[in-house]
Amino acid sequence: MKVGTVRHLISPINKIISISGILFLIIASSSIVKAEDKPQFGIRPASVGSPTTVKGYFELKGQPGEVLSDAVVVSNPGNVPVKLLVYSVDASTGQQGGINYLTNTDPRKQVGAWVTLGSDTVELAPQKQITVPFKLTIPKDAKPGQHLGGIAVQLADIQGPATKAANQNDASMGVKTVTRALTAIQVSVSGGTEVPMLKITGAEVIKFNGENVLSLGLQNDGNSLIQPKGEVTLTDSGGKVVVATTITLNSILPQDSIAYPVPGNLPAGGTYKVHASLDFGGSAPAVYDGQVEVKAQPDATVAAKAPAVSPVSTATTAPSSDNNSVLIGILIGVTAVLSLSTLGLGGYVLFGRGKKSKN
């Protein structure tokens, strides 16, 4: 091949690369515009910085039968109008500790049932916000201590049926993911002393995320939030400690219990002594001593009971939509497609020119 021919080949390739770069910029720019046009929303206490909201959420106090008044601010920091549902919810303890806030379709029995909102829907233009008042009525028979719930917002048009997914047992489960924003409400009901309590009710081997793990039954019989922390050990028949795990839980709600999966790998099959000692803010740690049997065959290991199969809603709490990760994925995909296209076209030009030069 002559030098002149090589230069002739490079020129079309440069043009193709330049065109591909222009196309990439056009597509990337359109992706950015679309990302910015997605709905965004948030919610916060109206009286930020007051004694009842100094932590960024509501910390209210009252007596049984008392009616408390306050308000939330619902905002739209985005570039498109939004119509939002506003609703109150109860809270529960997650299996690994920490607070889960229930959905707008779950029954309200605690703080979620105590709240009456000034409005259950709002419509906001871009860059606007609105104040929504609410009243919280503490029942006359409310137990003294801490109670937790929240006020949430989500897009009003996300109310369709749950999508179907098949699990390993061919049982159909409906799952709907909803993005929402939420501000917590902690209510301290007077009439008694807040007493932290923790009881370790037992230990067993269960299946968790497909793995055999040690599970501790943890029960909060007190009237305040607790954050247990301490050590769990397994000892073999010879007295050797084969597992020593330090654990720290976020929170367990009052009058709630969980089957906590202890992190860490279990030893080989056999019978082991379990010792757990957890501090929780009480006068003495909660202590448990017992034993568990670890089966040699994974299939023979005791499995955790699965909940009944039914449509469920999964709520993801977020103050606003963050599209950076999605956008990066789109741009990487576009880059890969354009790179492959450029290489393919470049190969075609070289192949065509090569044949022509031989003639």
C-alpha positions as CSV (number, residue, x, y, z in Angstrom):
1,M,0.0,0.0,0.0
2,K,1.3,3.5,-0.9
3,V,1.8,6.2,1.6
4,G,-0.7,8.4,-0.2
5,T,-3.3,5.6,0.2
6,V,-2.8,5.4,3.9
7,R,-3.3,9.2,4.3
8,H,-6.4,8.9,2.2
9,L,-7.7,6.2,4.6
10,I,-7.0,8.2,7.8
11,S,-9.1,11.2,6.6
12,P,-12.5,9.4,6.5
13,I,-11.8,7.8,9.9
14,N,-11.1,11.2,11.4
15,K,-14.4,12.4,9.9
16,I,-16.2,9.4,11.3
17,I,-14.7,10.0,14.8
18,S,-15.7,13.7,14.6
19,I,-19.2,12.8,13.6
20,S,-19.4,10.2,16.4
21,G,-18.2,12.8,18.9
22,I,-20.9,15.2,17.7
23,L,-23.6,12.5,18.0
24,F,-22.3,11.6,21.5
25,L,-22.6,15.2,22.6
26,I,-26.1,15.6,21.2
27,I,-27.3,12.4,22.9
28,A,-25.6,13.2,26.1
29,S,-27.1,16.6,26.2
30,S,-30.6,15.3,25.6
31,S,-30.1,12.8,28.4
32,I,-29.1,15.5,30.8
33,V,-32.2,17.5,29.9
34,K,-34.4,14.5,30.5
35,A,-32.7,13.8,33.8
36,E,-33.3,17.4,34.9
37,D,-37.0,17.2,33.9
38,K,-37.8,14.3,36.2
39,P,-40.1,15.1,39.1
40,Q,-38.4,16.1,42.4
41,F,-40.0,16.7,45.8
42,G,-39.1,17.0,49.5
43,I,-40.7,17.5,52.9
44,R,-39.4,19.0,56.2
45,P,-40.7,20.4,59.4
46,A,-42.1,24.0,59.0
47,S,-40.4,25.2,62.1
48,V,-36.8,24.2,61.4
49,G,-34.5,24.9,64.4
50,S,-37.2,25.1,67.0
51,P,-36.9,23.0,70.2
52,T,-39.2,20.4,68.7
53,T,-37.3,20.1,65.4
54,V,-33.7,20.7,66.4
55,K,-32.6,17.3,65.1
56,G,-34.3,17.8,61.7
57,Y,-37.5,15.9,62.6
58,F,-40.3,16.3,65.1
59,E,-39.8,15.6,68.7
60,L,-43.1,16.2,70.3
61,K,-44.2,15.8,74.0
62,G,-47.7,15.6,75.4
63,Q,-50.1,14.0,77.8
64,P,-52.8,11.4,77.0
65,G,-55.8,13.2,75.4
66,E,-53.7,16.3,74.4
67,V,-53.9,17.7,70.9
68,L,-50.7,19.1,69.4
69,S,-50.5,21.3,66.3
70,D,-47.6,21.8,63.9
71,A,-46.9,21.8,60.1
72,V,-44.7,20.5,57.4
73,V,-43.3,22.2,54.3
74,V,-43.7,20.3,51.0
75,S,-41.4,21.5,48.2
76,N,-40.7,21.1,44.5
77,P,-37.1,21.9,43.7
78,G,-37.4,20.5,40.2
79,N,-38.2,21.9,36.8
80,V,-41.6,20.2,36.2
81,P,-44.9,20.5,38.1
82,V,-45.8,17.7,40.6
83,K,-48.9,16.4,42.2
84,L,-48.2,14.7,45.5
85,L,-50.0,12.5,48.0
86,V,-49.4,13.6,51.7
87,Y,-50.0,10.9,54.3
88,S,-49.0,9.8,57.8
89,V,-47.5,6.4,58.6
90,D,-46.5,4.2,61.5
91,A,-43.0,2.9,62.0
92,S,-41.6,-0.6,62.7
93,T,-38.2,-2.2,63.4
94,G,-36.3,-3.7,60.5
95,Q,-35.0,-7.3,60.9
96,Q,-31.4,-6.0,61.2
97,G,-32.4,-3.1,63.5
98,G,-33.2,0.4,62.4
99,I,-36.5,2.1,61.6
100,N,-38.8,1.1,58.7
101,Y,-41.7,3.4,57.8
102,L,-44.8,1.7,56.5
103,T,-46.6,2.5,53.3
104,N,-49.7,4.5,52.7
105,T,-51.7,1.3,52.4
106,D,-50.6,-0.3,55.7
107,P,-53.0,0.0,58.7
108,R,-52.3,2.9,61.1
109,K,-52.4,2.0,64.7
110,Q,-49.8,4.3,66.4
111,V,-48.6,7.8,65.5
112,G,-49.8,7.4,61.9
113,A,-53.4,7.1,63.3
114,W,-52.9,10.1,65.6
115,V,-52.1,12.6,62.8
116,T,-54.8,14.5,60.9
117,L,-53.4,16.5,57.9
118,G,-54.8,19.8,56.6
119,S,-54.5,18.3,53.1
120,D,-53.9,14.9,51.6
121,T,-52.8,16.1,48.1
122,V,-50.8,19.1,46.9
123,E,-50.0,20.4,43.5
124,L,-46.8,22.4,43.1
125,A,-45.3,24.4,40.2
126,P,-41.5,24.2,39.7
127,Q,-39.4,25.8,42.4
128,K,-42.4,26.3,44.7
129,Q,-43.4,25.0,48.2
130,I,-46.4,24.9,50.4
131,T,-47.1,24.6,54.1
132,V,-49.4,21.8,55.2
133,P,-50.7,22.0,58.8
134,F,-51.5,18.9,60.9
135,K,-52.9,18.1,64.3
136,L,-51.7,15.2,66.4
137,T,-54.2,13.8,69.0
138,I,-52.7,11.6,71.6
139,P,-55.2,8.9,72.6
140,K,-56.4,9.0,76.2
141,D,-55.2,5.4,76.6
142,A,-51.8,6.0,75.0
143,K,-49.0,4.3,77.0
144,P,-46.3,6.5,78.5
145,G,-43.0,6.5,76.6
146,Q,-41.8,7.0,73.1
147,H,-43.9,6.4,69.9
148,L,-42.6,6.8,66.4
149,G,-44.2,7.5,63.0
150,G,-43.9,10.0,60.2
151,I,-45.4,12.1,57.4
152,A,-44.6,11.2,53.8
153,V,-45.1,12.5,50.3
154,Q,-45.0,10.6,47.0
155,L,-46.2,11.2,43.4
156,A,-49.9,10.9,43.2
157,D,-49.9,9.1,39.8
158,I,-48.0,6.1,41.1
159,Q,-51.0,4.0,42.2
160,G,-51.1,1.2,39.6
161,P,-51.1,-2.5,40.3
162,A,-48.0,-4.2,41.5
163,T,-45.8,-5.9,38.9
164,K,-45.6,-9.7,39.1
165,A,-42.4,-11.6,39.8
166,A,-42.0,-15.3,40.3
167,N,-39.9,-16.7,43.2
168,Q,-38.1,-20.0,43.3
169,N,-41.2,-21.8,44.5
170,D,-43.2,-20.5,41.5
171,A,-45.4,-18.5,43.8
172,S,-46.3,-15.1,42.4
173,M,-45.5,-12.0,44.4
174,G,-46.5,-8.5,43.4
175,V,-43.9,-5.8,44.1
176,K,-44.2,-2.1,43.6
177,T,-41.4,0.3,44.3
178,V,-42.3,3.8,45.3
179,T,-39.9,6.7,45.8
180,R,-41.0,9.1,48.6
181,A,-39.8,11.7,51.0
182,L,-40.5,11.5,54.7
183,T,-40.0,13.4,57.9
184,A,-40.2,11.5,61.2
185,I,-42.4,12.2,64.2
186,Q,-41.3,11.0,67.7
187,V,-43.9,11.5,70.4
188,S,-43.0,11.2,74.0
189,V,-46.2,10.6,76.1
190,S,-45.9,11.7,79.7
191,G,-47.3,9.8,82.7
192,G,-44.4,7.6,83.6
193,T,-40.6,7.1,83.4
194,E,-39.0,6.0,80.2
195,V,-37.5,2.6,80.9
196,P,-35.2,0.8,78.4
197,M,-35.6,-2.9,78.4
198,L,-34.1,-5.8,76.3
199,K,-34.7,-9.5,76.4
200,I,-32.8,-12.1,74.3
201,T,-35.5,-14.7,73.8
202,G,-33.5,-17.4,72.1
203,A,-31.0,-18.4,69.3
204,E,-31.4,-20.6,66.2
205,V,-29.8,-21.2,62.8
206,I,-31.8,-19.7,60.0
207,K,-31.5,-19.0,56.2
208,F,-30.9,-15.3,55.6
209,N,-30.1,-14.1,52.1
210,G,-29.4,-17.6,51.0
211,E,-26.9,-18.2,53.8
212,N,-27.0,-20.1,57.1
213,V,-26.7,-17.6,59.9
214,L,-27.2,-17.5,63.7
215,S,-30.3,-15.6,64.6
216,L,-31.0,-14.0,68.0
217,G,-34.5,-13.2,69.2
218,L,-34.4,-9.6,70.6
219,Q,-37.4,-8.1,72.3
220,N,-37.9,-4.6,73.6
221,D,-40.5,-4.7,76.4
222,G,-39.7,-1.2,77.5
223,N,-41.2,2.2,76.5
224,S,-38.2,3.8,74.8
225,L,-36.0,3.2,71.8
226,I,-32.9,1.1,72.4
227,Q,-29.7,0.6,70.5
228,P,-28.2,-2.7,71.6
229,K,-24.5,-3.5,71.2
230,G,-22.2,-6.2,72.4
231,E,-20.6,-9.5,71.6
232,V,-21.9,-12.9,70.5
233,T,-19.7,-16.1,70.7
234,L,-20.0,-19.7,69.6
235,T,-17.9,-22.3,71.6
236,D,-17.4,-25.9,70.4
237,S,-17.5,-29.0,72.6
238,G,-13.9,-28.6,73.5
239,G,-14.3,-25.2,74.9
240,K,-12.7,-23.4,71.9
241,V,-14.3,-20.1,70.8
242,V,-14.9,-20.6,67.1
243,V,-17.0,-17.4,66.4
244,A,-16.7,-14.1,68.2
245,T,-18.7,-11.3,66.6
246,T,-19.3,-7.7,67.8
247,I,-22.7,-6.3,66.9
248,T,-24.3,-2.9,67.0
249,L,-27.9,-2.3,66.1
250,N,-29.3,1.0,65.1
251,S,-32.7,0.9,67.0
252,I,-35.4,-1.3,68.2
253,L,-38.8,0.3,68.8
254,P,-40.6,0.0,72.2
255,Q,-42.9,-3.0,72.4
256,D,-41.3,-4.6,69.3
257,S,-39.2,-7.7,68.6
258,I,-37.0,-9.0,65.8
259,A,-35.1,-12.1,64.8
260,Y,-31.7,-10.5,64.3
261,P,-29.3,-12.3,61.9
262,V,-25.8,-12.2,63.4
263,P,-23.2,-11.3,60.8
264,G,-20.5,-13.8,60.2
265,N,-19.9,-17.4,58.9
266,L,-21.0,-20.4,60.9
267,P,-18.5,-23.2,61.6
268,A,-18.8,-26.7,60.4
269,G,-21.6,-29.0,61.5
270,G,-21.9,-29.7,65.2
271,T,-23.5,-28.5,68.5
272,Y,-22.2,-25.2,69.8
273,K,-22.8,-23.1,72.9
274,V,-24.1,-19.6,72.3
275,H,-23.3,-16.7,74.6
276,A,-24.6,-13.2,74.0
277,S,-24.2,-10.1,76.1
278,L,-25.7,-6.8,74.9
279,D,-25.7,-3.4,76.4
280,F,-28.8,-1.3,75.7
281,G,-28.8,1.6,78.2
282,G,-30.3,-0.4,81.1
283,S,-28.8,-1.0,84.5
284,A,-27.3,-4.3,83.3
285,P,-26.7,-5.9,79.9
286,A,-29.1,-8.5,78.5
287,V,-27.4,-11.9,78.6
288,Y,-28.2,-15.2,76.9
289,D,-26.7,-18.6,77.2
290,G,-27.9,-21.6,75.1
291,Q,-26.9,-23.9,72.3
292,V,-27.6,-24.4,68.6
293,E,-27.0,-27.2,66.2
294,V,-25.4,-26.5,62.9
295,K,-26.2,-29.2,60.3
296,A,-23.4,-30.5,58.1
297,Q,-25.7,-30.4,55.1
298,P,-26.9,-26.8,54.2
299,D,-30.3,-28.2,53.0
300,A,-30.9,-29.7,56.4
301,T,-30.4,-26.4,58.2
302,V,-33.5,-24.9,59.9
303,A,-35.0,-22.3,57.6
304,A,-36.5,-19.0,58.6
305,K,-40.3,-18.8,58.2
306,A,-41.2,-16.9,55.0
307,P,-44.1,-14.4,55.1
308,A,-47.3,-15.2,53.4
309,V,-47.1,-14.4,49.6
310,S,-49.1,-11.3,48.8
311,P,-48.8,-8.1,46.9
312,V,-46.4,-5.7,48.7
313,S,-45.2,-2.2,48.3
314,T,-41.6,-1.2,48.8
315,A,-41.1,2.5,49.7
316,T,-37.8,4.1,49.1
317,T,-37.4,7.2,51.1
318,A,-35.5,10.1,49.4
319,P,-35.9,13.9,49.6
320,S,-35.4,14.3,45.8
321,S,-34.6,12.4,42.7
322,D,-30.9,11.8,42.1
323,N,-30.3,10.9,38.5
324,N,-26.5,11.0,38.4
325,S,-26.0,7.3,38.5
326,V,-28.6,6.6,35.8
327,L,-27.1,9.4,33.7
328,I,-23.6,8.0,34.0
329,G,-24.8,4.6,32.9
330,I,-26.6,6.1,29.9
331,L,-23.5,8.0,28.8
332,I,-21.2,5.0,29.2
333,G,-23.7,2.9,27.1
334,V,-23.8,5.6,24.4
335,T,-20.0,5.8,24.4
336,A,-19.7,2.1,24.0
337,V,-22.2,2.0,21.1
338,L,-20.6,4.9,19.3
339,S,-17.1,3.4,19.8
340,L,-18.2,0.1,18.3
341,S,-20.0,1.9,15.5
342,T,-16.8,3.9,14.8
343,L,-14.6,0.8,14.8
344,G,-17.0,-1.0,12.5
345,L,-17.2,1.9,10.0
346,G,-13.5,2.4,10.2
347,G,-12.9,-1.3,9.5
348,Y,-15.3,-1.1,6.5
349,V,-13.4,1.8,5.0
350,L,-10.0,0.1,5.5
351,F,-11.3,-3.1,4.0
352,G,-12.8,-1.3,1.0
353,R,-9.8,0.8,0.3
354,G,-7.5,-2.1,0.7
355,K,-9.3,-4.1,-2.0
356,K,-9.3,-1.1,-4.2
357,S,-5.6,-0.4,-3.9
358,K,-4.8,-4.0,-4.8
359,N,-6.6,-3.4,-8.1
